[in-house]
Amino acid sequence: MSDHIEIEQKFDVDEDFGRPDFGALSADVAAAPPVRHHLAATYFDTADTRLAAGKITLRRRTGGTDAGWHLKLPAGQNARQELHVPLSAEDAGEGTGGADAQVEVPDRLAALVAGVTGGLPLAPIAVLDTERTVVTLTGHDGRVVAEIADDVVTARRLTGATGATGATGAAAQPLRWREIEVEVPVASPALQQAAADLLLAAGARPAGHGSKLARVLDS
């Protein structure tokens, strides 16, 4: 199991938003060509969403460069501690991240949130499909200084969670939106502010939710 601190800013944008040239942020930063990924994720929680209430997210995701299980815990303003467990050979064969009832949360991650769940079972509460376009920013030394993730998300809330409706195993009507995340490996206030200013000038808005799951649960 690995972990790191995730430092990111999120912005809401319209579906026809024109992504600005991030290579223009600074003479010290170069922008790589965009790379596209398809991500499929299932989010887990108790039926009364105790993890979400504590600003904790737990998901199983396939696609992209970090497929696996991710547990995100609050770690200060605009920062979360992310713990990652790779998919096992058996788990990886369970499909593309959909809400398969046979998939079980790894014991190591379940144990870390046991104090929050109070012993209640963890089950799928939402599924998200994301078309992600990533622009990587590097410094003169070639090190990554930021990643810009441009996400078009289609999400469904599953029944069983408080407030959901319909037959067991069904899903609510899909929700679709586009958002942009600016993530830095270490805090870089000047770069983060420059990226935020560039996005806001292009028509982006500060995100109305702290996470994709929070948006789904509020819908």
Beta strands, then each sheet from edge to edge (+ up, - down):
strand 1: 2-13
strand 2: 30-31
strand 3: 35-45
strand 4: 57-62
strand 5: 68-74
strand 6: 79-85
strand 7: 123-138
strand 8: 144-157
strand 9: 175-184
strand 10: 205-206
sheet 1: 2+ 7- 3+ 4- 5+ 6- 1+ 9- 8+
sheet 2: 2+ 7- 3+ 4- 5+ 6- 1+ 10-
end
